[in-house]
Amino acid sequence: MEETKETKATKSKKRKIETVTEPQQQTEWKEQVIQVSRVTKVVKGGKKLSFRAIVVVGNKNGQVGVGCAKASEVIIAIQKAVADGRKNLINVPIFKTTIPHPITGRSGAGSVMLRPASQGTGVIAGGAVRAVLELAGIENILSKSLGSKSPLNAANATLEALKALHTFDVVAKRRGLSLKNMLN
């Protein structure tokens, strides 16, 4: 009997427990989910469901990456895709607020054409291409997705195009000219 009274006494006492929470750090990386699709695998016992997520990760300051991952739950697939995107980061040369020169990138059957645009044009692109360009930090650009309509092919083709870009000073050094001579 006494034991039960003691437990009741401890239950009725309310202790105030202070928890110290650290303010959440604002990361510079932004993530954008392009597509989450349900995929099935036929196994001996029937069909096994899983989810595939395609995510773009970027800091809007010249670094961007695309990640693709599968898992049995949507949230886990997105987390894995974000981790994959951070592993595949590339540096994008940005000239003013656009790209230095026109370029076409290919991935699978999809190709993406990118062209520099004047100030105030904005990002003229659709779907996965738009997500990659915005998270790379490009503000003015024209693009056209050709061939495949797959978001993964479009995102990877955009990444290949951005990877192949060169700044003016790198091209001038490769040609053995000064920057002033090359541009005139």
Buried (B, 14 or more C-beta within 10 A) or exposed (E): EEEEEEEEEEEEEEEEEEEEEEEEEEEEBBBBBBBBEEEEEEEEEEEEEBBBBBBBBBBBEBBBBBBBBBBEEBEBBBBBBBEBBBEBBBEBBBEEBBBBBEBBBBBEEBBBBBBBBEEEBEBBBEBBBBBBBBBBBBBBBBBBBEBBEBBBBBBBBBBBBBEEBEBBEEBBEEEEEEEEEBEE
